[in-house]
Amino acid sequence: MNKTIIININGIVFHIEEDAYETLRQYMINVKKHFAYSRDCDEIVTDIENRIAEMFTERLAEEKKQVIVAADVNFVIEQMGQVNEFEEGHADDAEQAEYGTSKKLYRDLDDRIVGGVCSGIAHYFNIEPKWVRIIAVLIIFLGGSGLLIYALLWIIIPKARTRSEKMAMKGEPVNLYNLKKNFDEEVDALRTNLNRAHREASPALRRAGGFFEEVFRSIGRLISGAGKIVIKLIGIFIIIFGTAAFIAFLCATVGLVGFWDATQMSFFPFNVINPEYETPIYFSAFVLIAIPLIALTLFALRIVLNRQIVTRTGSFTLLIIWLTGLIVAIYYGTRLGSEFNQEATFSQVTNVKPSKVYYIKLNNEKYFTHDDSVQLDLNSLNRRKIIVNEDFDQFDSPRKLHFVIDKSETEFPTITQLFTARGKDYKAALANAQDIDYRYTQKDSVIELSSEVYLKGKSLYRGQEVRVTLKLPVNSRVIVDGRLNSFLENHNLWDCKPENSSYDEPSEWIMSNDGLKCKDDSLYRKRHPEE
């Protein structure tokens, strides 16, 4: 029993005995060595492999077997020929094996007018294709069935796709010599046609090239002119914008430094700056913004007017002024940063009146300074500075109120206020924390928390924060105003609200041993089905 090997040739799988495989492998090695220095060696070898695959398929079908044996391989090699049996260009066609010399009917796609039927028939009967085409035209016009016959032949006759099929169509033996010869003739014909096309097309191409060259040159001149106009328009826009922005920053700086009362600048971020730092900081900010605007405007003027606007000395002077402003800004920025070095905290604990149900609400009342009252047309003389406000953009600053509802370890409810601030040292930070003014009220079971954190007197913003912790005993019911959700840290009020609730709609909770939970637990499970 011989060992069988599975091989793949041209995408077709064959079963071949081991000794037959060795013979075939050595034959293909010799073929590849012989054609290694030929033009397009890979394509020639591929055509040879395709022909071998066709011959093996035909051989197996004729003998009705599944495995290729040594006799099959020797038969194929004999028909294809050994590489040492011929010298390129000197083989004798009469000595080629007769296998494959019989013609086969294919449609010639290389010499076709419609479908290649006529040229294929001409090859089969060894006549000129033009005579077959003339006969076909006469049949089509003189008899009604001619067109139908041509269509049927188009469908029935296969196309000559591979090189071996094209050779079989012409009656050429499909062996090593003819495969190589056919390929070389095809390449030479292609090269000849290309040379002829080049010679015929060169004058027309030169004329077309000159025409397109002139067209592209004209388009280039048009684009260049249009581009210059667009650049000048952009330059004019930059000049207008830069000048307007410079005047606006100049007026703002003069107003800040010379005409505006410092008490009017009590909102963030102006309430961070120490009064003695205001003038140098405002001027350095003006320089850092204004000098680039001036440089950009001068550059745009140079583009528009096409001439030098400022000398090298002027440019160097602008750079020195800008670097000076940068140094001043860094210096005072560092000084301001040192005001936030240390953090201090102190707390106040207040007892809450016991109740079975607590209503936690948000108090939106706001307290303004005298200048704030004048600006907003209010009749208030309260001397307080606001640092947190949601409704008036001119008072916006970082949110500094944090609210927590937690379980009390005793039977008594309490409110703990934790005041935190920063300063250049611990003493200053503690003083800043003590300047925080925060308000809440309790009336019976209603606890109102202010949304605002205020500073006493002329205190500056130094990261002041208030953390209000409401501790309630177990089984206490809590109804929380929906507007507190943005301040509440440890719970989300939406978890205990029905679908499509408004943002200010209250939610009901109950204090358990594990902390605050929804009174209606189904609402929470509906929003958190994974828990």
Stockholm file with secondary structure:
# STOCKHOLM 1.0

chainA/1-531         MNKTIIININGIVFHIEEDAYETLRQYMINVKKHFAYSRDCDEIVTDIENRIAEMFTERLAEEKKQVIVAADVNFVIEQMGQVNEFEEGHADDAEQAEYGTSKKLYRDLDDRIVGGVCSGIAHYFNIEPKWVRIIAVLIIFLGGSGLLIYALLWIIIPKARTRSEKMAMKGEPVNLYNLKKNFDEEVDALRTNLNRAHREASPALRRAGGFFEEVFRSIGRLISGAGKIVIKLIGIFIIIFGTAAFIAFLCATVGLVGFWDATQMSFFPFNVINPEYETPIYFSAFVLIAIPLIALTLFALRIVLNRQIVTRTGSFTLLIIWLTGLIVAIYYGTRLGSEFNQEATFSQVTNVKPSKVYYIKLNNEKYFTHDDSVQLDLNSLNRRKIIVNEDFDQFDSPRKLHFVIDKSETEFPTITQLFTARGKDYKAALANAQDIDYRYTQKDSVIELSSEVYLKGKSLYRGQEVRVTLKLPVNSRVIVDGRLNSFLENHNLWDCKPENSSYDEPSEWIMSNDGLKCKDDSLYRKRHPEE
#=GR chainA/1-531 SS CCCEEEEEETTEEEEEEHHHHHHHHHHHHHHHHHTTTSTTHHHHHHHHHHHHHHHHHHHHHHHTCSEECHHHHHHHHHHHCCGGGCCTTCCCGGGSCSTTCSCCCCBCSTTCSSSSHHHHHHHHHTSCHHHHHHHHHHHHHHCTTHHHHHHHHHHHSCBCCSHHHHHHHHTCCCSHHHHHHHHHHHHHHHHHHHHHHHHHHHHHHHHHHHHHHHHHHHHHHHHHHHHHHHHHHHHHHHHHHHHHHHHHHHHHHHIIIIISCGGGCCSTTGGGSCGGGHHHHHHHHHHHHHHHHHHHHHHHHHHHHTSCCSCHHHHHHHHHHHHHHHHHHHHHHHHHHHTTSEEEEEEEEEECCCCSEEEEEEECCCCCCHHHHHHTTCCCCCCEEECCCSSCGGGCCCCCEEEEEEECSSSSCEEEEEEEEEESSHHHHHHHHHTEECCEEEETTEEEEESCCEEETTCCCSCCEEEEEEEECTTCEEEECGGGGGTBSSCCGGGGSCTTCCTTCCEEEEEETTEEEESSHHHHHHHCTTC
#=GC SS_cons         CCCEEEEEETTEEEEEEHHHHHHHHHHHHHHHHHTTTSTTHHHHHHHHHHHHHHHHHHHHHHHTCSEECHHHHHHHHHHHCCGGGCCTTCCCGGGSCSTTCSCCCCBCSTTCSSSSHHHHHHHHHTSCHHHHHHHHHHHHHHCTTHHHHHHHHHHHSCBCCSHHHHHHHHTCCCSHHHHHHHHHHHHHHHHHHHHHHHHHHHHHHHHHHHHHHHHHHHHHHHHHHHHHHHHHHHHHHHHHHHHHHHHHHHHHHHIIIIISCGGGCCSTTGGGSCGGGHHHHHHHHHHHHHHHHHHHHHHHHHHHHTSCCSCHHHHHHHHHHHHHHHHHHHHHHHHHHHTTSEEEEEEEEEECCCCSEEEEEEECCCCCCHHHHHHTTCCCCCCEEECCCSSCGGGCCCCCEEEEEEECSSSSCEEEEEEEEEESSHHHHHHHHHTEECCEEEETTEEEEESCCEEETTCCCSCCEEEEEEEECTTCEEEECGGGGGTBSSCCGGGGSCTTCCTTCCEEEEEETTEEEESSHHHHHHHCTTC
//
